[in-house]
Amino acid sequence: MLLSNELGRLLNVADKLVQQHNDAYISSELFVLAATEDEGELGRILRQAGASKSLVEQAIEQVRGGETVQDELHKFYSDA
């Protein structure tokens, strides 16, 4: 399967964020974080909706509480 250049760049940025967060996988929240700075259509839409890198980083910290993604099905919430 061939990826567009734009998607490939976005995945590369997300992979760098994985390393910075000491995660083992690209999580959906890190993909969104990478997309907030994307210069393409996705980044434009997110910024137009009010998303910013700092706001998404704050939300990730609030949800994760310092935890990292170490498996494919990692959850940061209780099933209770």
Backbone hydrogen bonds, N-H to C=O, Kabsch-Sander energy under -0.5 kcal/mol:
donor,donor_aa,acceptor,acceptor_aa,energy
8,G,4,S,-2.5
9,R,5,N,-2.4
10,L,6,E,-2.1
11,L,7,L,-2.6
12,N,8,G,-1.9
13,V,9,R,-2.3
14,A,10,L,-2.4
15,D,11,L,-2.3
16,K,12,N,-1.8
17,L,13,V,-1.9
18,V,14,A,-2.0
19,Q,15,D,-1.7
20,Q,16,K,-2.0
21,H,17,L,-2.1
22,N,19,Q,-1.0
23,D,18,V,-2.5
24,A,69,V,-3.5
25,Y,69,V,-0.6
27,S,25,Y,-0.8
31,F,27,S,-1.9
32,V,28,S,-2.2
33,L,29,E,-2.2
34,A,30,L,-2.4
35,A,31,F,-2.1
36,T,32,V,-1.4
37,E,33,L,-0.5
37,E,34,A,-1.2
38,D,35,A,-1.2
44,R,40,G,-2.0
45,I,41,E,-2.5
46,L,42,L,-2.5
47,R,43,G,-2.6
48,Q,44,R,-2.4
49,A,45,I,-1.6
50,G,47,R,-1.4
51,A,46,L,-2.6
56,V,52,S,-2.4
57,E,53,K,-2.6
58,Q,54,S,-2.2
59,A,55,L,-2.1
60,I,56,V,-2.5
61,E,57,E,-2.3
62,Q,58,Q,-2.3
63,V,59,A,-2.4
64,R,60,I,-3.1
65,G,61,E,-2.4
67,E,64,R,-1.4
70,Q,68,T,-0.7
74,H,71,D,-1.3
